[in-house]
Amino acid sequence: MATNPLMPGGLAADPTSLNALKGAAGNDKAALKEAAKQFEALFMRELLKSMREATAKSGLMDNEGEKLGTDLLDQQFSVQLSGLPGGLASAIERQLGAQLVGQNPGQSGLPAMPAQPSTVERVSASGRQSDFVAQHTASAQAVARDTGIPAAFMLGQAGHESGWGRGEIRHADGAPAHNLFGIKATGGWTGKVAEITTTEYVDGEPRKVTAKFRAYDSYEESFRDYARLIGNSPRYEGVMEQLHSVQGFASGLQRAGYATDPAYAAKLSRAINTTLSLQRAQG
């Protein structure tokens, strides 16, 4: 007997079923609502899966039976968490409704939905962040033990500066410069250098400029150089007094002129809080 992809309580466990869900919904409002719920369930399952995979890298879940049981549990959680008031399903329902009648959201009689990253993009970003934190946690913790700067603060800033590894600084030949913090080759730097085009804010306006950045032999060396910069420079003395506060730490860096982006403190705070959440999930 065939399974109805829109059956209440079911689960769109396979991303290939998304088109089937959308097509089956048609113009039926009840079916459309269930399709939106299934989209949200799939997103929640992929999010949980990405975090489980990050945990698995630590060797805590090597048993195949445990992996299968955990996957089934994640599926159940994703169903239970989907369709709640104020959740993602409502927004998906509005967007699907507009697309299915062949109109723009503002013309369909449904509330307009602002442009947002797709479900796949959101899951991909979450997985990239999780992988980045897992990859660099050991280096950050080693430096944290020596300097007192919280590992999550350094990981969050490294993630923000490097686009969670996607925008990492590289040499002209494509080799990684291992510079996760965007530290420029100034102040008497005599080590390796990578020259790239970057964005600087001049009088609040973004401009493309060519700049030289420090290059290292390892990622841990990058964390250590960052910690020396923050911990030993009088310029960042106020930052070291804010190691108990995410917002205080981020605001202190912006006031000290670490970056020219006027929204740097807010962006960095979000990145650090993301790291803290991932560390709890991975721990």
N, C-alpha and C positions, 0 to 999 in steps of 0.2 A: 504494500500500500504506500502510495507516494506521500511524502511529508509536505504539509502546507507551510511554506516559508513564512507565512504571516500568522501562524497559529499562536494565540496568546500563550506566553510562557515559554515559547520556543527560543532558539538562539541562532543567530546568523554567525556561526562559528568559522565560516570560510569566507574570506574577502571576495571570492568570485561570486558569491550569492548576492552581492549588493545590487547588481543590475536587475536580477530576478525580483528582488524585493521592490525596487523602484517601479518596474514594469507592472507587477501584480497589483500595486497600490491603485493605479489608474486615478479616477476622480472620486473614488469612494472615500469619504472622510474617515470612517472607522479603519479602513485598510491603510490609509495614509498615516494615521496616528500610530498604528502598529508597526508600519515600516520604519517610521522615525525612531520608534523605541528600539527596533532591531539594529538600526544604524548606531544608535548610542551604545547598545550592548556590545556591538563589535568593537567600537572604539575603546570602551572600558576594558574589554578582554585583552586587546592588544597592549593597552597601557600596563595592565597587571603583568602580562607576559614579559614585556621589556624589563620590568623591575625584577621579576623572578629570574630572568636570564642573567641579569647583573649579579644577583645573589649567587647564582649557580657557579659563577667564575671563582668564587671563594672556596669551592669544593664542598659546600654544605649540603648540596643536593645531587649527589652522584648516582643515587639509586634510581633505576628506571621506573620501578613501581611508585616511588615517591613523586617522580616527575609527572607520571600519568595522573596520579591522584591529585596533585597540585593543579594540573591543567584543568581537570574536571571541576575542581573547586573554584578556580578562577572563572570558569564559564558560568557556574551558578551565581557567583558574586556579581558578575557583569549583568546578568538578567535581573537580579534583585535590585541593583543600583540604578538601573535604567528606568526611564519613564516617570521619575519623581518630579514633583512640582518645581518649576524653576530650573530644571536640568537642561542638558544639551538637546534632548529629544524635541522640546518645544520649538527651539530655533530651527532644527533640522526639518520639522514638519512644515514650518512656514516656507522654508526654502524649497523643499520638494513640491509643495503645493503650487508655488509660483512657476517652477520649471515644468511641471506636468501639464499645466494649462497653457503653456507656451507664451507666458507673459513675463514682464519684469515684476519683481516683488511689489513695487509701488503701484502696479496696475491690476493686480489680481484680486483686490479686495482683502488681501492679507497684509498684516503689518510688514513694512519693509525691514529687511535683515541686512545689517552692515556686512561688508566684505570681510571674510574671515579665512584663515588657513583651512584647507581641507582636512578631513579626518586623517587621511594618510600622512599629510604634512605634519599634523600634530603628533601622531604616533612616532613618526620618524625623528622629530625634534626631541621628543622625550627619550627615545632610545639613544640618540646621539649624546644627550646630556648624561644619561646613566652610564654609557660606555666611557665617556671622558672622566667622570668622577672615579669610576672603578680603576681606570688605567693609571691615574695620577695620585690616588689616595696615599699609597705607600711613601712616595717622595714628599708629599705635603706633610704627612704625619712626622716623618723623620726631621724635617726642618722645623715643624711646630714644637717638637720636643726640645730643640736647641734654642729656639728664639721666643717661644711663648705666643707667637701669632697663631690664632686658631687655624687648623688645617682647612676648615670649611670656608673661612674668609679668603684664604689664598686660592683654594680651588674655584670658588665662585668668581673671583676676579680673573683668574687664568681662563676660565670658561668664557667669561664675558669678553675679554680682550681678544681671544683667539676664535670666537664664534664656536665655542665648544669643540675646538680642533679643526673645524672646517675652514677657517680663515687663517690658519697658522702661518707665521712668517717663514718664508723659504728663500734659499739662495737662488741665483739666476739659473742654476742647473736643476732646480726643483728639490734639492736636498733640504731637509728641515733644519732651521736655525735653532730649534729647541727654545725659542724665546716665546714664552706663553703670556708675558705681561706687557708686551709692547714697549719695553725699555729701550730708549734710543742710545746710540753710541756717542754720548757726550760726556762731559765731566772728566776728561782725561782718560777715557776708555782706550786700552791698548790691545784688547783681545780681538777676536774675529768679528766681522761685520757683514750684515746682509742689507742690501739697499733695495727698497721697494717704494711703490707709490701708495700713499695713505691719505686719509681724510683728516684735515685739521679744521678747527672752527676759529675763524678770524672775525671779531666783532659779532659773534653769534651766527655767522654764515659758514656753511661747510665748503671747504676748498680742497682740491686734490693737490698734493705736494709730494715731492720725492724726498725721502729721508733715510738715514742710515740707522740701523738697529743693531743691538748687541746680538752676537751669536754664541752658542754654547755647544759643548760636546754631549750634553745629556739634559733631560728635563729636570732632574733633581738639581743640577747646577743652576738652572733657570730659577727654580724656587729659592735657592740659597742666595742668589744675587739679588732677587727681589726683597728677601727678608733683610739683607744687609742695607739695601737702599732705604727701606722703611724704618729699620731699627736704628741706624747710625746717623742719619741725616737730621740736623736740627729743623729742617724744613717740615719733617713729618713727625715732630715730637708730639704734637697734639693728637695725631692718629694713634700712636702707641698707647695713649691714655684712654682710648675708646675700644679696647679689645673685648669689652663685655657687651658691646652694643653693635648690632649690624648696621643700624641707621647712623649711629655716631661714627663708626669706622668709615662708612661710605661717604658721609658728609665731610669728614675730616680730610679724606683724600681729595675730594673736589675743592675744598677751600685751599688746600696746599698746592693746588694746580697740577695734580697728577695727570689729568686729561683736560682737553679744551672743550669737550662736549658739555653744554650747560645743563643737560639732564643726566649727567654721569652718576650722581649719587643715587637717583631713583633706579636707574638701570642696574647699577652694581648691587643695590639692596635686593632687587628681585633675583639676581643671579646667585647671591649668597643664600637667600632663603630657599631657592630651588635646590642648591647643593645640600643644605641641611635636611630637606625633605628626602632627597635621594639617599643620603647617608642613613637616615632612619629606616628607609625601606630595605637598604642593602645590609643593614646591621642585624 
